[in-house]
Amino acid sequence: MKLKKSLPDPLKRREILYGKNTPREVLIHYGDLYYEVGRLNDAVEFYGRANHREALLKLRDLALEEGDFFLFQQATEFLGESVTNDTWRILGQNALKKGKFSFAWKAFSQAEDIEALKEIEKMMREEEKGERSK
């Protein structure tokens, strides 16, 4: 089967991703294409459907580093991993460093870290005040 080197249109994407007979290699191929253009949330879906552990681990680690709550959560779900509170805190701290307050909030909520949640609320209020004064 000859694989295309471009991203599929939305209908074809759905057909490939959710088709009953889509070969694993095809799912991985499209996961790679989405990864190459930076569409990581699409890539994780293809890798997950293909059970491509190596790629899922790579995305999980990247998401942790970048503080991307949703990508991290998707990758760990596909991997069947449980996440420790310490790991959620690391994700939250990385999200904060990148100014991703909503992702940080979600990560610290998963960790049940009340102090960090209070700090994020404070930071968000301060940012909101700064935006209003412009």
Backbone bond lengths (Angstrom), bond angles and torsions (degrees), N, CA, C in turn:
res aa  C-N    CA-C-N  psi(-1)  N-CA   C-N-CA  omega(-1)  CA-C   N-CA-C  phi
1 M - - - 1.446 - - 1.531 109.45 -
2 K 1.322 116.10 128.67 1.462 120.86 178.65 1.523 108.53 -86.16
3 L 1.331 115.77 125.57 1.458 120.69 -178.59 1.518 110.67 -95.38
4 K 1.320 115.40 140.80 1.463 120.78 178.38 1.517 109.63 -74.74
5 K 1.328 114.06 152.36 1.461 119.47 -179.60 1.527 111.44 -102.67
6 S 1.334 117.11 11.41 1.460 120.85 178.46 1.525 109.28 -123.51
7 L 1.316 115.26 160.89 1.456 120.26 -179.23 1.526 110.27 -71.03
8 P 1.309 116.68 143.78 1.461 119.57 179.23 1.531 111.38 -76.48
9 D 1.331 116.11 158.08 1.463 119.13 173.36 1.535 107.15 -70.40
10 P 1.339 117.92 166.31 1.470 120.05 -174.21 1.532 114.94 -55.47
11 L 1.329 117.45 -38.96 1.470 119.00 179.93 1.523 111.73 -68.54
12 K 1.316 116.45 -42.29 1.469 120.85 178.28 1.531 109.92 -66.24
13 R 1.341 115.99 -38.46 1.467 120.94 178.08 1.524 109.60 -57.01
14 R 1.325 115.47 -48.58 1.464 120.15 -179.46 1.526 110.97 -61.94
15 E 1.320 115.64 -42.30 1.469 120.76 179.78 1.534 111.09 -61.56
16 I 1.329 116.02 -43.94 1.470 120.47 179.92 1.524 110.38 -66.93
17 L 1.324 115.51 -47.69 1.460 120.70 -173.75 1.526 112.57 -67.85
18 Y 1.315 116.83 -41.23 1.466 119.75 -173.70 1.526 114.20 -108.15
19 G 1.322 116.88 2.46 1.461 119.80 177.86 1.519 111.36 -65.08
20 K 1.306 116.06 142.98 1.473 120.72 -177.01 1.525 112.98 -68.78
21 N 1.312 116.89 -28.66 1.465 119.74 -173.71 1.527 113.81 -111.60
22 T 1.320 117.78 20.65 1.459 119.60 -179.91 1.528 109.04 -72.35
23 P 1.325 117.75 120.16 1.470 120.24 179.56 1.533 111.86 -64.09
24 R 1.307 114.80 148.87 1.463 121.74 179.73 1.527 111.08 -54.74
25 E 1.331 117.11 -41.95 1.473 121.25 -177.81 1.527 111.07 -61.08
26 V 1.322 116.57 -35.68 1.469 121.08 179.29 1.528 109.66 -68.60
27 L 1.318 116.72 -43.81 1.467 120.45 177.82 1.529 110.52 -60.06
28 I 1.319 116.72 -44.07 1.466 120.87 179.01 1.523 110.36 -64.49
29 H 1.315 117.22 -42.49 1.467 121.48 179.00 1.533 110.73 -56.27
30 Y 1.326 116.68 -49.25 1.463 119.07 -179.12 1.528 111.35 -70.99
31 G 1.314 117.13 -32.99 1.462 119.41 172.96 1.517 110.64 -58.50
32 D 1.332 116.13 -43.11 1.468 121.13 178.16 1.526 111.50 -63.16
33 L 1.336 116.72 -42.30 1.472 119.87 179.26 1.528 111.11 -61.98
34 Y 1.319 116.31 -45.52 1.468 119.38 178.75 1.526 110.72 -64.55
35 Y 1.310 116.56 -39.23 1.471 120.49 178.37 1.530 110.34 -60.73
36 E 1.325 116.00 -45.40 1.471 121.02 -177.13 1.523 112.97 -60.96
37 V 1.326 117.79 -31.36 1.471 120.05 179.95 1.528 112.01 -96.51
38 G 1.334 116.71 8.27 1.457 120.66 174.59 1.515 115.26 83.21
39 R 1.305 117.53 12.39 1.471 120.81 178.25 1.532 108.40 -94.30
40 L 1.330 113.42 73.82 1.454 120.79 -170.62 1.523 113.26 -69.57
41 N 1.335 117.05 -32.65 1.463 118.95 178.81 1.523 111.59 -68.59
42 D 1.314 116.93 -29.20 1.466 120.09 172.93 1.527 109.85 -75.12
43 A 1.317 116.42 -42.98 1.468 120.70 -179.30 1.524 111.28 -58.04
44 V 1.330 116.98 -43.32 1.465 119.59 -177.36 1.527 111.16 -62.77
45 E 1.318 117.12 -33.28 1.470 119.47 178.07 1.530 111.24 -65.06
46 F 1.324 116.15 -45.31 1.469 119.76 179.70 1.525 110.69 -65.87
47 Y 1.327 116.64 -45.06 1.463 119.69 179.02 1.529 111.13 -63.27
48 G 1.320 115.98 -38.62 1.457 119.87 179.43 1.516 112.24 -64.19
49 R 1.327 116.22 -44.78 1.469 120.32 178.93 1.530 110.90 -64.32
50 A 1.337 116.28 -29.30 1.470 121.15 179.37 1.531 112.33 -87.19
51 N 1.323 116.93 -4.32 1.472 121.32 -174.21 1.528 110.82 52.79
52 H 1.320 115.66 44.94 1.469 122.01 -178.62 1.535 108.46 -89.77
53 R 1.312 114.07 84.94 1.468 121.83 -172.05 1.527 113.03 -56.48
54 E 1.313 117.12 -45.97 1.467 120.86 -177.37 1.534 111.24 -58.18
55 A 1.322 116.49 -45.88 1.467 120.39 -179.92 1.525 110.99 -68.32
56 L 1.322 117.00 -38.08 1.465 120.39 178.72 1.526 111.09 -64.95
57 L 1.325 116.97 -39.22 1.467 120.35 176.99 1.527 110.57 -63.63
58 K 1.324 116.10 -41.04 1.466 121.02 178.70 1.533 110.45 -62.17
59 L 1.318 116.77 -44.66 1.464 120.58 178.88 1.524 111.63 -67.48
60 R 1.321 116.48 -39.12 1.468 119.83 177.86 1.521 110.37 -59.67
61 D 1.328 116.24 -47.14 1.462 120.38 -178.66 1.524 111.81 -65.55
62 L 1.319 116.75 -39.78 1.463 121.39 177.23 1.524 110.38 -63.83
63 A 1.323 116.82 -43.58 1.463 121.37 179.58 1.524 110.74 -62.83
64 L 1.318 117.10 -40.38 1.463 121.10 178.04 1.519 109.95 -61.76
65 E 1.310 116.09 -46.70 1.467 122.13 -179.70 1.534 111.77 -63.17
66 E 1.326 116.81 -39.79 1.467 122.12 -176.66 1.527 113.22 -86.51
67 G 1.331 116.90 -7.02 1.460 119.86 -178.65 1.516 112.94 70.82
68 D 1.319 117.16 31.57 1.464 122.19 -178.13 1.531 109.19 -94.00
69 F 1.319 115.11 96.52 1.462 121.54 -175.04 1.526 112.71 -57.55
70 F 1.326 116.75 -50.35 1.463 119.74 -173.86 1.523 112.72 -67.12
71 L 1.318 117.34 -42.28 1.460 120.28 178.13 1.529 110.22 -64.19
72 F 1.322 116.52 -42.94 1.458 121.40 178.58 1.526 110.43 -60.52
73 Q 1.319 115.76 -46.66 1.457 120.28 -178.46 1.532 111.26 -62.68
74 Q 1.328 116.58 -43.19 1.470 119.93 178.67 1.526 111.26 -62.45
75 A 1.324 116.28 -47.25 1.468 120.00 -178.03 1.526 111.12 -61.75
76 T 1.333 117.25 -44.45 1.467 119.33 -179.07 1.525 111.35 -67.55
77 E 1.334 117.05 -33.95 1.470 119.22 176.63 1.524 110.80 -64.75
78 F 1.330 116.86 -45.89 1.464 119.65 178.46 1.529 111.04 -62.77
79 L 1.327 116.78 -34.63 1.465 120.74 179.50 1.530 112.11 -77.19
80 G 1.321 116.32 -14.48 1.461 120.27 -178.38 1.516 112.57 72.64
81 E 1.329 116.09 27.87 1.464 121.04 -177.48 1.525 111.12 -96.01
82 S 1.321 114.69 144.50 1.459 118.63 168.58 1.531 106.22 -92.75
83 V 1.311 115.86 152.91 1.463 121.08 -175.02 1.523 108.62 -115.15
84 T 1.320 116.34 130.72 1.463 120.59 179.31 1.528 110.15 -77.07
85 N 1.321 115.35 159.26 1.466 120.08 176.14 1.522 111.17 -60.23
86 D 1.325 117.06 -36.32 1.471 119.91 178.76 1.527 111.30 -62.66
87 T 1.316 116.62 -40.20 1.468 119.79 179.00 1.523 110.51 -67.62
88 W 1.346 117.35 -40.70 1.469 119.52 175.75 1.529 110.29 -59.89
89 R 1.333 116.82 -38.80 1.475 119.72 178.86 1.529 111.29 -64.73
90 I 1.320 116.89 -41.41 1.471 120.29 177.74 1.523 109.69 -60.97
91 L 1.320 116.42 -45.33 1.463 120.19 177.39 1.526 110.18 -59.14
92 G 1.320 116.66 -45.34 1.461 120.93 179.18 1.519 112.45 -61.34
93 Q 1.318 116.98 -42.87 1.470 120.50 178.64 1.524 111.06 -64.04
94 N 1.321 116.65 -41.53 1.468 119.96 178.74 1.524 111.08 -66.42
95 A 1.322 116.88 -37.77 1.468 120.35 176.94 1.528 110.00 -64.01
96 L 1.319 116.80 -41.81 1.472 120.35 178.43 1.521 111.57 -60.69
97 K 1.325 116.74 -44.42 1.468 121.10 179.90 1.522 111.48 -58.41
98 K 1.333 116.20 -29.24 1.467 120.92 -177.79 1.528 111.93 -97.18
99 G 1.342 116.78 5.47 1.460 120.51 178.79 1.519 114.28 75.10
100 K 1.309 117.03 19.06 1.472 121.66 -179.75 1.533 108.56 -94.51
101 F 1.331 115.04 75.50 1.458 120.13 -172.82 1.526 113.23 -63.54
102 S 1.320 117.81 -39.77 1.472 118.52 -178.82 1.530 110.81 -67.79
103 F 1.331 117.33 -37.45 1.466 119.84 176.51 1.531 110.38 -66.61
104 A 1.334 115.92 -40.60 1.465 119.98 178.15 1.526 109.75 -61.88
105 W 1.326 115.89 -44.40 1.464 120.91 179.10 1.527 110.50 -56.59
106 K 1.316 116.59 -48.01 1.463 120.87 -178.31 1.533 111.36 -63.98
107 A 1.320 116.67 -40.65 1.466 120.34 -179.70 1.527 111.02 -66.43
108 F 1.334 116.72 -46.37 1.465 119.30 179.53 1.531 111.49 -68.11
109 S 1.324 117.31 -28.51 1.469 120.48 174.43 1.523 109.84 -64.74
110 Q 1.332 116.57 -42.42 1.463 120.56 177.56 1.529 110.92 -61.63
111 A 1.331 115.84 -35.18 1.465 121.05 -179.64 1.526 111.86 -81.63
112 E 1.341 116.18 -6.79 1.464 122.20 -176.57 1.524 111.07 55.53
113 D 1.331 115.67 41.10 1.463 122.78 -178.71 1.534 109.00 -96.39
114 I 1.319 115.84 89.76 1.468 122.43 -174.71 1.526 111.65 -62.40
115 E 1.316 117.32 -41.21 1.474 120.07 -179.17 1.526 111.37 -62.20
116 A 1.309 116.37 -44.13 1.467 119.99 179.11 1.525 110.57 -64.51
117 L 1.329 117.00 -38.51 1.468 120.39 178.72 1.527 110.96 -63.22
118 K 1.321 116.73 -40.34 1.474 120.26 177.31 1.525 110.38 -63.21
119 E 1.313 116.57 -41.25 1.469 121.21 179.77 1.530 110.82 -64.32
120 I 1.311 116.82 -40.79 1.468 120.22 178.74 1.524 110.27 -64.94
121 E 1.325 117.00 -42.31 1.469 119.96 177.61 1.518 110.23 -57.45
122 K 1.316 115.87 -43.51 1.467 120.89 179.30 1.534 110.08 -61.98
123 M 1.312 116.89 -46.13 1.466 121.05 -179.76 1.530 111.37 -62.90
124 M 1.318 116.03 -39.51 1.461 120.06 -179.89 1.532 110.80 -67.16
125 R 1.327 116.91 -39.44 1.473 120.13 176.98 1.521 110.42 -63.28
126 E 1.329 116.35 -42.70 1.465 120.26 179.69 1.526 111.00 -63.96
127 E 1.324 116.54 -41.16 1.463 119.82 178.79 1.529 110.56 -65.68
128 E 1.324 115.85 -39.50 1.464 120.69 179.08 1.528 110.54 -62.85
129 K 1.330 116.86 -41.71 1.472 120.94 177.54 1.518 110.35 -62.00
130 G 1.325 116.32 -42.22 1.460 121.35 179.34 1.515 111.71 -62.61
131 E 1.317 117.10 -38.74 1.471 121.66 178.97 1.522 110.57 -67.41
132 R 1.327 117.19 -39.23 1.467 120.54 -178.28 1.514 112.26 -70.73
133 S 1.329 117.02 -29.22 1.469 119.71 -177.17 1.522 112.74 -81.84
134 K 1.322 117.61 -5.22 1.476 120.47 -179.56 1.504 111.41 -77.55
